[in-house]
Amino acid sequence: MRRLSWIERSQDISIVRQCDLAGIARSAVYAQNQPVEENETELLLSRLIDEEYTRHPFYSSRKIVIYLKGLGHEVNRKRVQRLMRLLGLAGMAPGPNTSHPHPEHKIYPYLLRGVSVIRPNPVWSIDITYVRLDRGFAYLLQSSTGTVAKY
């Protein structure tokens, strides 16, 4: 049983005395009884953040702060981060730029064009996949022949 549930405001004994008898801090009782109210500014900022994120889902908290300051709201990044976290929003980070080959990179010809695989072991292929783990990567290696098994 939680000792905090022993404390009752309607008792003849003061809250200070009840806390002493239960062996708990008074701050726990007072913090439990304070309702958290969202003021209208927080609700307005949340609505504006949600609307801007809907228009630009790649915006992070930095861009949202710039947008809100442009509208005349005094906000800092930590406040926007907290509101975005409460709304379940997160900006998309750009991925690696791998679509542009280096101009000096040699393009190798595809040597298997026109080759039909009709018996086992004439063509081999290999694939390496990097699997992210908590403490690094694991490497998954798959090798196969170019044949399709028939049963």
Secondary structure, DSSP 8 states (H G I E B T S, - for coil): --GGGG--TTSSS-HHHHHHHHT--HHHHHHHT------HHHHHHHHHHHHHHHH-TT--HHHHHHHHHHTT----HHHHHHHHHHHT----------SS--TT------TTTT----SSSS-EEEEEEEEEETTEEEEEEEEEES-----
